Amino acid sequence: MLKNIFISIFFLLTTTLAQVKVVTTTTVIYDLVKNVGGDKVEVDYLSRGDQDVHFLEVLPSYMMKLREADIFFQIGLQLEMWAPQLVDGSRNSSLKIVYLSDAITPKEVPTTKVDASQGDVHPQGNPHYWLDPYNAKSMAEVIYLELALSSPENDSYFKKNLDAYIKKLDNKIIEWEGKMSKLKQKEIIFFHSSWIYFADRFGIKIAGYVEPKPGIPPTPSHNAEIIQLIKKKNIKLIVTEVFYSDSAPNQIASMTEAKVLKVPTQVYGLENIKSYIEMMDYIVKQITNHG
Ligand SMILES: [Zn+2]
């Protein structure tokens, strides 16, 4: 009896030790890691789904999360300008940092050097590539490769999970493309320039942004330009993310016929959005219902 208990504890300990410890910057990456890693990974995230990942406050508790981690997955393209400070503070010399942006083709890469003093938060190109589900597949593949490198004994387990998840995503992509097809070439105003990958994938057009530049708050003169644009082109929708102030979009909407839609662009951006697929379902549903 006692021997059996010892054996059980031994197995419990070794399986716990065999887990890959992962930290992600965003909840979308967190969800992909959970899908591929299953119970062979222990994963945590830093930026909550209802926070603006561009401007995360550097907290000692985040450094603690990174202290014991094996892999730190980031979006890259300088979305997480706060991350290097956390890595330094973690004093974890064996931490492997993986930029998932290496797996995708970046859009809107500046051809001239962007002056950071102007406040533009996309100096290396547009980092919001996860809103194209084809890119989510590429992200999941890199996550698989990294988990398999870190824990080769679980390679076939991770591969099986990856294949199942890609199949699920492929079916969803067909559904999303079908629903979005009725909005082909439709012009929409967005708050922040998070949407180029989504728009290109699903064939909608970005008429303009409420922010004068990525990360620069709305101004009265730019709002006036957007109001003119909406009236001229008879635009019906202003789409913004849940964590942005909706005062400028609401003001613009009150002067036009356009409606403001607030959507999550991260998992847990709204309480009932618990996965990447649920998040994309929600965005597609909202935009097609009101577009
Ligand atoms: Zn951005």
Boltz pocket constraint, residues with backbone or C-beta under 6 A from the ligand:
constraints:
  - pocket:
      binder: B
      contacts: [[A, 54], [A, 121], [A, 122], [A, 127], [A, 128], [A, 192], [A, 193], [A, 194], [A, 214]]
      max_distance: 6.0
